[in-house]
Amino acid sequence: MQATEASPATPSDAVDAARVAIWRLFQEGYVDEDMATASLLAVDLGTRRAQRKDTKRAVVTDRLSATTAPRMRER
């Protein structure tokens, strides 16, 4: 198999490209069914962890901006 395709531009494209690559490796006999399944599960787990991390980061950022936002001086 040749790596002639361009690298994906976004993370979701990277995930889709990984899934397609795993499927191709399975179809061509480079990996067995167990290995393909484990690989797909690893991709999904990584995606979920990244989403959870981004969600936590957004909550912390919102809380920090609410507590550290500059306040108007009263006259």
N, C-alpha and C positions, 0 to 999 in steps of 0.2 A: 504494500500500500504506500502511495506517495503522498507527501504533505504538500499538495499544490494549492490548497484552498487558503484564502486570506484569513488572518486571525479575526475573530469576532470583535465587534466594536463595543458592545455593551455586555454587562454581566449576564443578562438573560440570554443573549446570543451565545455567550460562552457556555452556559449550562446546556442549551440546546445542542451546541456543537459537540459537547462531551457525550451527551446521550446518543447522538448519531454515530459518533466514533466508536462508542462501546458496542452499539448494535452492529456496526460494520465488522468490528473485530470478531464478534460472535458469529456472524454469518460466514466469515472467511475461515473460521475454525481456529483463530489464534487464541481465543479464550473459550472456556466451556460455559455451560449454563449457570453453574454456581458462581463462577468468577464474574460473569456479566451481571448477574443479579446483585452480587455484593458491590460491584462498581456503581451500578445505578442507585443502590441504596446510599452509598457514600456520597454521591453527587447530591441526592435529595437532602441528606442530613446536613451537608455543608451549606446548602441553600437555606435551610431552615435556621441554622445557627446564625448565618449572616443577617437574615431578616430580623431575628430576635435581637441581635446586637445593635442593628440600626434603630430598632424601636426603642430599646433602652437608652441609646445615645440621644435620641430625640426627646425623650421624657426628661432626662437629666439636663439637656440644653434648655428646654422650656422652663424648668424649675430655676436654673441658674439665671437665665435672662430676666425672670420675674423678680428675683431677689436682688440682682445687681444692676437693674436698669436705672439710668440716671433720673433723678427726680427734680421736678421744677422747684425752685426756691420760692417760698412764699414771701410776699412783701408786707 
